[in-house]
């Protein structure tokens, strides 16, 4: 269930805090360790509760947030793919392209082309 802001409505305050941290920082090179450091829970407990509450892993949530950023940035033709990769938290264009294609079935360039065809 999503709240009015579009974020998941999460009743567990620590999991909500972790989810907010992910959404606010996905454009930087965060990983599970940084999310764990943002809440007063052990790694194991956070991972268990996060999956129980959200239905996905912390890593999958980071990836989803990065993909959301990337798709939004790809709508702007002023950003080259290298810039989109950097601003959406991927370490390199190659990693970004590989991950984007694995998640969507198409390359970032094709995604952008398909947007302009509509």
N, C-alpha and C positions, 0 to 999 in steps of 0.2 A: 504494500500500500504506500503510495507516495503522498507526501504532504503538499501544501499549497505552493511551496518553493520548487517542487519537482524532486526534492530529495526524498529518500526513503523515510517513512515515518517509523522511527525506531524508539521503542519504549525503554530499552536498557540504556541508561545515560552514558555508560562507558563505551558501549558499542557505537552509540550515536556520536560520541566524541571522536572515536577512531574513524568513523565514516566521514565526518566533517574534515578531519585531518587529511584523509585521502583526497577528498574533493578539492580542498584548498591547495594541496601541494602536488597533485598528480603531474603538473607541468614541470616539476623539477625531478631530479633523479632519486626519488624516494623508493624504498623497498619495504619489505615486511618489518625489518629491524627498526626503521624510523617510526613506523606506525606503532609498534610495540612500545617504543620509548615515549610515545605521546600519551599513554594511559598507564595507570598504576595496576597493571595485571601482568602475570607471567605470560611469556610467549604462548605457551601451551593453552593456558586458560583463555587468552584473548582469541586465539585461533579457533578454539572449540566454540566459544560463545558467539563469535562473529559469524561463523558458518551456521550455527543454530538459528540465529536471529535473521540473517540476511539471505541465507540459502546459497551462499557462495564463499569462496576463500578470500582472504585479504588480498592475495596476489591477483586473483581474478577481478576484484573490485578496483585495484589500482589500474589494471589493464583496461577495464571498461571506462574508467574516468579518462585515461589517456586517449582512448579511441574517440570519446566524445569531443575532447579538445581538438584532436586531429581533424575530425570530420568538419567541425566548425571552421577551423583555419583553412581547410582545403576549399571552402566556399569563396575565399578571398584570393583572387588570382595574383595579387601583389606578393603573396608569400610563395617562395619557391619550396619545393619538397624538402630540401635540406633544412630550411627554416621551420617548416611545419614539424619535422622530426625533432628538432631541438626544443621548440616551444611546447611540444606535447610530452616531453619527458623521456624520449627515446634517446639512447646514446649515440646513434648514428643513423644515417639515411638507410643503410643496408638493413639494420635491425628493424627500423621502422617499416620499411617496405615489406620485409618478410613477415612481420607480425600483422601488419594491416591486411596483407593478402590472406594470411591464415585465418583471420577473423572475419573478413568480408567476402573472400573469394575473388577479389579483384585488387589490382595495384592502386596506390594512391593517385597516380596519374590518370588511370581509367576512371576512378571514382570522380575525379575533378571533371574529366571530359563528359561523363554521363550527366553531371550537374548542369553543364552548359547546354546540353542537347534539349533538356526539358523546357 
